[in-house]
Amino acid sequence: MLLASTASKTTSCFVYGTLMSEEVLSCLLGRIPSMLPRVVLKNHSRHPVRDRVYPGVIPSTSTSSSVEGVLLFDLSPLDMKLLDYFEEEGIDYKRTDVQVQIPDATSFETQAYIWCKHTSTLDLTKDWDYANFRQQHLDWYLSSTVKPCRIEAENTIL
């Protein structure tokens, strides 16, 4: 479900899964936005979604839990609409205000897509592995998920 009410206000987004891939971003957005790697979301954990190749991030009660990802900058309102559509904002994920730590240890306020379905849909025994996703699933994911999503978005929201 597309929720564009905050899209015009958002220019950055913390991503931690398939959207860390420049190939995925290029296919979905038609460009690669400015990116800052090694950004950390504290007090959260990342787990594979059951029977899928992508992860979900959930709040963690453990203060030692953190998720490393990428901070995307200079996102246009259209970019945010596409990201919301891709992430099924409000269905699978909720775009939420978060504080992340950037590499020089300063805190930065942005938004991230936090898993909003029941935690039973995640494999809580594992951490999602980005390198494995790139090696094992990226090409398939681009052709079976990202490209069709972009075409559907063009017919629906653009």
N, CA and C atoms as a LAMMPS dump frame, in Angstrom:
ITEM: TIMESTEP
0
ITEM: NUMBER OF ATOMS
474
ITEM: BOX BOUNDS ff ff ff
-5.0000000000000000e+02 5.0000000000000000e+02
-5.0000000000000000e+02 5.0000000000000000e+02
-5.0000000000000000e+02 5.0000000000000000e+02
ITEM: ATOMS id mol type element x y z
1 1 1 N 0.847 -1.179 0
2 1 2 C 0 0 0
3 1 3 C 0.884 1.231 0
4 2 1 N 0.582 2.195 -0.832
5 2 2 C 1.394 3.389 -0.965
6 2 3 C 0.938 4.443 0.012
7 3 1 N 1.842 4.928 0.841
8 3 2 C 1.566 6.029 1.742
9 3 3 C 2.53 7.144 1.415
10 4 1 N 2.074 8.14 0.693
11 4 2 C 2.963 9.191 0.22
12 4 3 C 2.912 10.436 1.088
13 5 1 N 2.182 10.424 2.186
14 5 2 C 2.001 11.629 2.982
15 5 3 C 3.31 12.2 3.514
16 6 1 N 4.29 11.353 3.821
17 6 2 C 5.562 11.857 4.329
18 6 3 C 6.659 11.825 3.271
19 7 1 N 6.323 11.367 2.07
20 7 2 C 7.353 11.206 1.045
21 7 3 C 8.033 12.516 0.698
22 8 1 N 7.291 13.624 0.679
23 8 2 C 7.9 14.89 0.28
24 8 3 C 8.855 15.422 1.346
25 9 1 N 8.772 14.911 2.577
26 9 2 C 9.618 15.378 3.663
27 9 3 C 10.889 14.552 3.812
28 10 1 N 10.939 13.391 3.192
29 10 2 C 12.037 12.459 3.411
30 10 3 C 13.081 12.575 2.305
31 11 1 N 14.322 12.758 2.685
32 11 2 C 15.393 12.805 1.696
33 11 3 C 16.463 11.763 1.965
34 12 1 N 16.312 10.999 3.039
35 12 2 C 17.276 9.939 3.343
36 12 3 C 16.524 8.728 3.868
37 13 1 N 17.177 7.572 3.77
38 13 2 C 16.569 6.337 4.264
39 13 3 C 17.683 5.334 4.561
40 14 1 N 17.593 4.691 5.708
41 14 2 C 18.509 3.621 6.074
42 14 3 C 17.978 2.324 5.488
43 15 1 N 18.817 1.621 4.709
44 15 2 C 18.441 0.34 4.126
45 15 3 C 19.426 -0.725 4.595
46 16 1 N 18.946 -1.952 4.739
47 16 2 C 19.749 -2.995 5.383
48 16 3 C 19.646 -4.342 4.69
49 17 1 N 18.93 -4.4 3.574
50 17 2 C 18.722 -5.678 2.903
51 17 3 C 19.046 -5.577 1.429
52 18 1 N 18.127 -6.026 0.603
53 18 2 C 18.358 -6.057 -0.84
54 18 3 C 18.598 -4.658 -1.406
55 19 1 N 18.061 -3.631 -0.739
56 19 2 C 18.245 -2.255 -1.226
57 19 3 C 19.662 -1.72 -0.994
58 20 1 N 20.524 -2.484 -0.355
59 20 2 C 21.935 -2.097 -0.258
60 20 3 C 22.624 -2.309 -1.602
61 21 1 N 22.006 -3.081 -2.471
62 21 2 C 22.578 -3.405 -3.781
63 21 3 C 22.369 -2.261 -4.771
64 22 1 N 23.449 -1.803 -5.363
65 22 2 C 23.347 -0.765 -6.389
66 22 3 C 22.53 -1.257 -7.576
67 23 1 N 22.616 -2.547 -7.876
68 23 2 C 21.855 -3.11 -8.991
69 23 3 C 20.349 -3.033 -8.714
70 24 1 N 19.957 -3.339 -7.49
71 24 2 C 18.544 -3.27 -7.117
72 24 3 C 18.071 -1.819 -7.162
73 25 1 N 18.851 -0.908 -6.587
74 25 2 C 18.468 0.508 -6.6
75 25 3 C 18.348 1.054 -8.013
76 26 1 N 19.3 0.724 -8.857
77 26 2 C 19.281 1.206 -10.239
78 26 3 C 18.055 0.693 -10.983
79 27 1 N 17.732 -0.563 -10.793
80 27 2 C 16.572 -1.162 -11.453
81 27 3 C 15.272 -0.542 -10.939
82 28 1 N 15.181 -0.353 -9.641
83 28 2 C 13.951 0.149 -9.035
84 28 3 C 13.773 1.652 -9.242
85 29 1 N 14.821 2.435 -8.97
86 29 2 C 14.71 3.889 -9.006
87 29 3 C 15.124 4.493 -10.342
88 30 1 N 15.826 3.695 -11.15
89 30 2 C 16.341 4.227 -12.406
90 30 3 C 17.616 5.036 -12.216
91 31 1 N 18.176 4.969 -11.034
92 31 2 C 19.421 5.678 -10.696
93 31 3 C 19.953 5.11 -9.386
94 32 1 N 21.198 5.461 -9.079
95 32 2 C 21.781 5.08 -7.797
96 32 3 C 21.942 6.353 -6.971
97 33 1 N 21.186 6.486 -5.882
98 33 2 C 21.32 7.694 -5.067
99 33 3 C 22.651 7.718 -4.321
100 34 1 N 22.966 8.856 -3.73
101 34 2 C 24.155 8.962 -2.875
102 34 3 C 24.012 7.967 -1.737
103 35 1 N 25.132 7.296 -1.405
104 35 2 C 25.097 6.231 -0.403
105 35 3 C 26.239 6.376 0.585
106 36 1 N 25.957 6.104 1.845
107 36 2 C 26.982 6.066 2.881
108 36 3 C 26.948 4.671 3.508
109 37 1 N 28.017 3.869 3.331
110 37 2 C 28.03 2.503 3.895
111 37 3 C 28.388 2.498 5.379
112 38 1 N 28.302 1.309 5.957
113 38 2 C 28.699 1.052 7.348
114 38 3 C 27.951 1.92 8.363
115 39 1 N 26.687 2.163 8.092
116 39 2 C 25.824 2.88 9.026
117 39 3 C 25.14 1.834 9.896
118 40 1 N 24.945 2.139 11.177
119 40 2 C 24.459 1.145 12.129
120 40 3 C 23.148 1.605 12.778
121 41 1 N 22.198 0.683 12.813
122 41 2 C 20.944 0.862 13.544
123 41 3 C 21.04 0.017 14.809
124 42 1 N 21.159 0.681 15.949
125 42 2 C 21.317 -0.034 17.219
126 42 3 C 19.975 -0.528 17.743
127 43 1 N 20.057 -1.531 18.618
128 43 2 C 18.892 -2.093 19.295
129 43 3 C 17.864 -2.69 18.328
130 44 1 N 18.342 -3.208 17.229
131 44 2 C 17.51 -3.908 16.244
132 44 3 C 18.274 -5.152 15.782
133 45 1 N 17.525 -6.107 15.223
134 45 2 C 18.146 -7.3 14.657
135 45 3 C 17.537 -7.58 13.283
136 46 1 N 18.343 -8.196 12.416
137 46 2 C 17.943 -8.489 11.026
138 46 3 C 17.883 -9.994 10.846
139 47 1 N 16.754 -10.463 10.306
140 47 2 C 16.548 -11.898 10.134
141 47 3 C 15.945 -12.178 8.766
142 48 1 N 16.223 -13.356 8.199
143 48 2 C 15.595 -13.721 6.926
144 48 3 C 14.081 -13.852 7.106
145 49 1 N 13.357 -13.388 6.11
146 49 2 C 11.913 -13.65 6.061
147 49 3 C 11.771 -15.103 5.59
148 50 1 N 10.949 -15.862 6.261
149 50 2 C 10.78 -17.284 5.925
150 50 3 C 10.336 -17.438 4.46
151 51 1 N 11.001 -18.346 3.753
152 51 2 C 10.7 -18.672 2.353
153 51 3 C 10.9 -17.493 1.404
154 52 1 N 11.739 -16.542 1.772
155 52 2 C 12.07 -15.399 0.921
156 52 3 C 13.586 -15.199 0.942
157 53 1 N 14.098 -14.342 0.044
158 53 2 C 15.544 -14.095 0.002
159 53 3 C 15.908 -12.752 0.635
160 54 1 N 14.935 -12.063 1.193
161 54 2 C 15.173 -10.751 1.791
162 54 3 C 14.929 -10.793 3.302
163 55 1 N 15.407 -9.773 4.029
164 55 2 C 15.275 -9.769 5.487
165 55 3 C 14.188 -8.82 5.985
166 56 1 N 13.943 -8.946 7.269
167 56 2 C 13.167 -7.967 8.014
168 56 3 C 13.978 -7.557 9.221
169 57 1 N 13.813 -6.316 9.63
170 57 2 C 14.48 -5.813 10.834
171 57 3 C 13.402 -5.548 11.879
172 58 1 N 13.696 -5.968 13.102
173 58 2 C 12.773 -5.761 14.213
174 58 3 C 13.526 -5.162 15.398
175 59 1 N 12.816 -4.426 16.255
176 59 2 C 13.455 -3.937 17.478
177 59 3 C 13.912 -5.117 18.327
178 60 1 N 15 -4.921 19.037
179 60 2 C 15.554 -5.97 19.884
180 60 3 C 15.63 -5.484 21.321
181 61 1 N 15.392 -6.389 22.242
182 61 2 C 15.522 -6.04 23.655
183 61 3 C 16.975 -6.059 24.099
184 62 1 N 17.834 -6.649 23.274
185 62 2 C 19.252 -6.72 23.6
186 62 3 C 19.943 -5.42 23.185
187 63 1 N 20.591 -4.774 24.134
188 63 2 C 21.285 -3.523 23.819
189 63 3 C 22.523 -3.756 22.961
190 64 1 N 22.963 -5.013 22.851
191 64 2 C 24.135 -5.301 22.018
192 64 3 C 23.746 -5.582 20.56
193 65 1 N 22.459 -5.689 20.28
194 65 2 C 22.012 -5.971 18.911
195 65 3 C 22.103 -4.718 18.045
196 66 1 N 22.6 -4.922 16.828
197 66 2 C 22.643 -3.815 15.873
198 66 3 C 22.648 -4.376 14.46
199 67 1 N 22.258 -3.524 13.522
200 67 2 C 22.187 -3.905 12.117
201 67 3 C 23.021 -2.912 11.325
202 68 1 N 23.942 -3.433 10.516
203 68 2 C 24.725 -2.567 9.645
204 68 3 C 24.041 -2.481 8.291
205 69 1 N 23.997 -1.266 7.755
206 69 2 C 23.382 -1.056 6.453
207 69 3 C 23.967 0.147 5.757
208 70 1 N 23.176 0.711 4.875
209 70 2 C 23.59 1.822 4.032
210 70 3 C 22.587 2.958 4.209
211 71 1 N 23.091 4.18 4.275
212 71 2 C 22.224 5.351 4.33
213 71 3 C 22.131 5.938 2.924
214 72 1 N 20.915 6.01 2.401
215 72 2 C 20.672 6.605 1.088
216 72 3 C 20.326 8.081 1.289
217 73 1 N 20.94 8.94 0.475
218 73 2 C 20.703 10.38 0.553
219 73 3 C 20.085 10.889 -0.745
220 74 1 N 19.602 12.115 -0.683
221 74 2 C 19.103 12.817 -1.873
222 74 3 C 17.989 12.043 -2.559
223 75 1 N 17.102 11.482 -1.77
224 75 2 C 15.958 10.756 -2.325
225 75 3 C 14.833 11.745 -2.615
226 76 1 N 14.316 11.683 -3.811
227 76 2 C 13.222 12.562 -4.219
228 76 3 C 11.897 12.012 -3.699
229 77 1 N 10.831 12.814 -3.744
230 77 2 C 9.514 12.276 -3.39
231 77 3 C 9.138 11.064 -4.247
232 78 1 N 9.496 11.067 -5.526
233 78 2 C 9.22 9.915 -6.387
234 78 3 C 10.021 8.69 -5.937
235 79 1 N 11.291 8.886 -5.576
236 79 2 C 12.098 7.78 -5.048
237 79 3 C 11.414 7.151 -3.836
238 80 1 N 10.916 7.997 -2.93
239 80 2 C 10.27 7.486 -1.722
240 80 3 C 8.978 6.746 -2.067
241 81 1 N 8.222 7.226 -3.04
242 81 2 C 7.019 6.506 -3.466
243 81 3 C 7.386 5.127 -4.002
244 82 1 N 8.459 5.061 -4.789
245 82 2 C 8.907 3.775 -5.336
246 82 3 C 9.394 2.841 -4.226
247 83 1 N 10.146 3.371 -3.275
248 83 2 C 10.608 2.553 -2.151
249 83 3 C 9.422 2.052 -1.325
250 84 1 N 8.458 2.93 -1.051
251 84 2 C 7.264 2.516 -0.302
252 84 3 C 6.533 1.402 -1.039
253 85 1 N 6.398 1.545 -2.336
254 85 2 C 5.695 0.551 -3.141
255 85 3 C 6.446 -0.788 -3.106
256 86 1 N 7.747 -0.716 -3.312
257 86 2 C 8.591 -1.908 -3.317
258 86 3 C 8.544 -2.634 -1.974
259 87 1 N 8.61 -1.873 -0.897
260 87 2 C 8.642 -2.458 0.451
261 87 3 C 7.249 -2.804 0.975
262 88 1 N 6.235 -2.543 0.175
263 88 2 C 4.855 -2.756 0.602
264 88 3 C 4.63 -2.107 1.968
265 89 1 N 4.928 -0.804 1.987
266 89 2 C 4.831 -0.021 3.204
267 89 3 C 3.41 -0.132 3.767
268 90 1 N 3.332 -0.447 5.051
269 90 2 C 2.053 -0.611 5.712
270 90 3 C 1.539 -2.043 5.688
271 91 1 N 2.134 -2.898 4.871
272 91 2 C 1.719 -4.304 4.798
273 91 3 C 2.816 -5.186 5.397
274 92 1 N 4.013 -5.164 4.772
275 92 2 C 5.15 -5.943 5.278
276 92 3 C 6.035 -5.106 6.2
277 93 1 N 6.238 -3.863 5.816
278 93 2 C 7.139 -2.961 6.533
279 93 3 C 6.419 -1.671 6.871
280 94 1 N 6.862 -1.034 7.937
281 94 2 C 6.378 0.288 8.319
282 94 3 C 7.558 1.24 8.267
283 95 1 N 7.429 2.297 7.455
284 95 2 C 8.508 3.296 7.402
285 95 3 C 8.456 4.083 8.704
286 96 1 N 9.563 4.02 9.44
287 96 2 C 9.62 4.502 10.811
288 96 3 C 10.813 5.431 10.996
289 97 1 N 10.647 6.472 11.814
290 97 2 C 11.769 7.337 12.17
291 97 3 C 12.734 6.553 13.053
292 98 1 N 14.019 6.628 12.726
293 98 2 C 15.056 5.942 13.498
294 98 3 C 16.28 6.842 13.636
295 99 1 N 17.086 6.53 14.631
296 99 2 C 18.39 7.165 14.812
297 99 3 C 19.438 6.139 14.427
298 100 1 N 20.323 6.5 13.505
299 100 2 C 21.396 5.599 13.106
300 100 3 C 22.731 6.238 13.463
301 101 1 N 23.744 5.384 13.547
302 101 2 C 25.102 5.855 13.821
303 101 3 C 25.882 5.821 12.516
304 102 1 N 26.393 6.978 12.116
305 102 2 C 27.199 7.007 10.905
306 102 3 C 28.649 6.743 11.289
307 103 1 N 29.505 6.387 10.311
308 103 2 C 30.852 5.91 10.647
309 103 3 C 31.676 6.788 11.578
310 104 1 N 31.465 8.095 11.581
311 104 2 C 32.267 8.918 12.499
312 104 3 C 31.666 8.967 13.903
313 105 1 N 30.671 8.074 14.153
314 105 2 C 30.055 7.878 15.473
315 105 3 C 29.015 8.93 15.819
316 106 1 N 28.639 9.789 14.891
317 106 2 C 27.569 10.733 15.175
318 106 3 C 26.225 10.094 14.852
319 107 1 N 25.225 10.567 15.548
320 107 2 C 23.875 10.059 15.363
321 107 3 C 23.192 10.862 14.254
322 108 1 N 22.344 10.181 13.487
323 108 2 C 21.665 10.817 12.363
324 108 3 C 20.223 10.327 12.342
325 109 1 N 19.286 11.261 12.239
326 109 2 C 17.872 10.881 12.183
327 109 3 C 17.457 10.664 10.738
328 110 1 N 16.82 9.538 10.499
329 110 2 C 16.361 9.184 9.166
330 110 3 C 15.139 8.284 9.314
331 111 1 N 14.828 7.556 8.276
332 111 2 C 13.754 6.574 8.342
333 111 3 C 14.277 5.244 7.851
334 112 1 N 13.586 4.19 8.271
335 112 2 C 13.929 2.833 7.848
336 112 3 C 12.64 2.035 7.766
337 113 1 N 12.677 0.984 6.969
338 113 2 C 11.531 0.091 6.842
339 113 3 C 11.68 -1.024 7.878
340 114 1 N 10.817 -0.979 8.902
341 114 2 C 10.853 -1.939 9.995
342 114 3 C 9.758 -2.98 9.752
343 115 1 N 10.103 -4.251 9.927
344 115 2 C 9.169 -5.355 9.696
345 115 3 C 7.961 -5.185 10.61
346 116 1 N 6.75 -5.239 10.037
347 116 2 C 5.556 -5.031 10.853
348 116 3 C 4.642 -6.257 10.911
349 117 1 N 5.001 -7.328 10.202
350 117 2 C 4.238 -8.565 10.335
351 117 3 C 4.695 -9.292 11.597
352 118 1 N 3.985 -10.344 11.949
353 118 2 C 4.327 -11.108 13.147
354 118 3 C 5.751 -11.673 13.03
355 119 1 N 6.444 -11.731 14.141
356 119 2 C 7.829 -12.225 14.122
357 119 3 C 7.922 -13.691 13.726
358 120 1 N 6.819 -14.436 13.769
359 120 2 C 6.859 -15.836 13.335
360 120 3 C 7.147 -15.954 11.836
361 121 1 N 7.002 -14.854 11.091
362 121 2 C 7.307 -14.865 9.662
363 121 3 C 8.802 -14.688 9.397
364 122 1 N 9.575 -14.463 10.451
365 122 2 C 11.034 -14.332 10.353
366 122 3 C 11.701 -15.557 10.941
367 123 1 N 12.881 -15.903 10.43
368 123 2 C 13.681 -16.964 11.034
369 123 3 C 14.59 -16.305 12.074
370 124 1 N 14.126 -16.257 13.296
371 124 2 C 14.839 -15.554 14.365
372 124 3 C 16.11 -16.263 14.805
373 125 1 N 16.337 -17.472 14.29
374 125 2 C 17.554 -18.205 14.65
375 125 3 C 18.742 -17.806 13.781
376 126 1 N 18.489 -16.999 12.724
377 126 2 C 19.553 -16.63 11.791
378 126 3 C 19.609 -15.131 11.576
379 127 1 N 20.805 -14.671 11.206
380 127 2 C 20.985 -13.302 10.734
381 127 3 C 21.001 -13.382 9.212
382 128 1 N 20.403 -12.413 8.54
383 128 2 C 20.389 -12.393 7.072
384 128 3 C 21.775 -12.048 6.556
385 129 1 N 22.218 -12.713 5.509
386 129 2 C 23.571 -12.586 4.982
387 129 3 C 23.553 -11.899 3.615
388 130 1 N 23.986 -10.638 3.569
389 130 2 C 23.987 -9.856 2.326
390 130 3 C 24.903 -10.477 1.272
391 131 1 N 26.095 -10.917 1.661
392 131 2 C 27.032 -11.51 0.691
393 131 3 C 26.422 -12.749 0.051
394 132 1 N 25.757 -13.564 0.835
395 132 2 C 25.091 -14.754 0.303
396 132 3 C 23.966 -14.355 -0.656
397 133 1 N 23.193 -13.339 -0.293
398 133 2 C 22.139 -12.86 -1.185
399 133 3 C 22.722 -12.454 -2.535
400 134 1 N 23.803 -11.678 -2.509
401 134 2 C 24.412 -11.21 -3.767
402 134 3 C 24.888 -12.394 -4.614
403 135 1 N 25.552 -13.334 -3.967
404 135 2 C 26.132 -14.467 -4.687
405 135 3 C 25.069 -15.444 -5.182
406 136 1 N 24.096 -15.753 -4.356
407 136 2 C 23.145 -16.816 -4.662
408 136 3 C 21.843 -16.355 -5.321
409 137 1 N 21.425 -15.106 -5.051
410 137 2 C 20.063 -14.729 -5.43
411 137 3 C 19.908 -13.434 -6.21
412 138 1 N 20.932 -12.599 -6.323
413 138 2 C 20.77 -11.259 -6.886
414 138 3 C 20.188 -11.268 -8.298
415 139 1 N 20.774 -12.035 -9.208
416 139 2 C 20.286 -12.035 -10.593
417 139 3 C 18.828 -12.474 -10.672
418 140 1 N 18.513 -13.559 -9.977
419 140 2 C 17.13 -14.034 -9.948
420 140 3 C 16.202 -12.973 -9.361
421 141 1 N 16.613 -12.337 -8.267
422 141 2 C 15.8 -11.335 -7.582
423 141 3 C 15.528 -10.132 -8.483
424 142 1 N 16.551 -9.702 -9.216
425 142 2 C 16.362 -8.577 -10.143
426 142 3 C 15.305 -8.905 -11.196
427 143 1 N 15.404 -10.089 -11.78
428 143 2 C 14.482 -10.443 -12.87
429 143 3 C 13.101 -10.853 -12.381
430 144 1 N 13.009 -11.492 -11.231
431 144 2 C 11.718 -12.013 -10.778
432 144 3 C 10.956 -11.073 -9.85
433 145 1 N 11.662 -10.14 -9.218
434 145 2 C 11.01 -9.288 -8.222
435 145 3 C 11.143 -7.8 -8.541
436 146 1 N 12.369 -7.324 -8.717
437 146 2 C 12.583 -5.881 -8.839
438 146 3 C 12.057 -5.34 -10.166
439 147 1 N 12.423 -5.958 -11.284
440 147 2 C 11.951 -5.478 -12.589
441 147 3 C 10.428 -5.518 -12.689
442 148 1 N 9.769 -6.617 -12.308
443 148 2 C 8.302 -6.615 -12.338
444 148 3 C 7.682 -5.556 -11.417
445 149 1 N 8.298 -5.324 -10.266
446 149 2 C 7.794 -4.307 -9.345
447 149 3 C 7.884 -2.921 -9.98
448 150 1 N 9.001 -2.638 -10.631
449 150 2 C 9.172 -1.334 -11.284
450 150 3 C 8.115 -1.146 -12.382
451 151 1 N 7.882 -2.174 -13.186
452 151 2 C 6.874 -2.089 -14.254
453 151 3 C 5.486 -1.871 -13.646
454 152 1 N 5.167 -2.614 -12.6
455 152 2 C 3.881 -2.46 -11.924
456 152 3 C 3.749 -1.063 -11.325
457 153 1 N 4.822 -0.555 -10.717
458 153 2 C 4.803 0.791 -10.133
459 153 3 C 4.58 1.849 -11.209
460 154 1 N 5.217 1.669 -12.354
461 154 2 C 5.032 2.622 -13.453
462 154 3 C 3.564 2.685 -13.88
463 155 1 N 2.892 1.557 -13.847
464 155 2 C 1.476 1.504 -14.247
465 155 3 C 0.543 1.946 -13.126
466 156 1 N 1.035 1.945 -11.891
467 156 2 C 0.188 2.23 -10.743
468 156 3 C 0.391 3.616 -10.157
469 157 1 N 1.65 4.015 -9.941
470 157 2 C 1.898 5.274 -9.224
471 157 3 C 2.586 6.342 -10.043
472 158 1 N 3.147 6.002 -11.186
473 158 2 C 3.88 7.021 -11.947
474 158 3 C 2.998 7.686 -12.99
